[in-house]
Amino acid sequence: MSAKQQIDKYITTCTTIFKMFDHDVTISKNKANLWHFTAKRSDKKYLVYCAPNLTKVKSIIKIALKKVTSDSKLVVICNTFTQEEKQLAEGLNYTLVDIHTLKKYGTDMLETKASEAA
């Protein structure tokens, strides 16, 4: 699988999960933004950047943070991260989530919706 295919699959997975949580998802067409999509729900707006390999995109994250508006939060979704990387993210005011945790949230949401419908 090429890097582009891997990112596209990541973006599809992530947008699907955000939609399950009733977020209004908009794929970013503007390459100047750096993030892949925005997810909005009520007064919360997340700018989501999908980065399977976090170490390769640290400089891009720093640039993206400069473009984040005060009413939104940058969320970076990756395969894995260290405690040190998590602390750095907290210090720079963005959220780091691993794809496995995000998928678990999606599965939990499907189970909750299924049990509510029953």
Secondary structure, DSSP 8 states (H G I E B T S, - for coil): --HHHHHHHHHHHHHHHHHHTT-EEEE---GGG-SSEEEEETTEEEEEEE-SSGGGGHHHHHHHHHH--TT-EEEEEES---HHHHHHHHHHT-EEEEHHHHHHHHHHHHHHHHHHH-
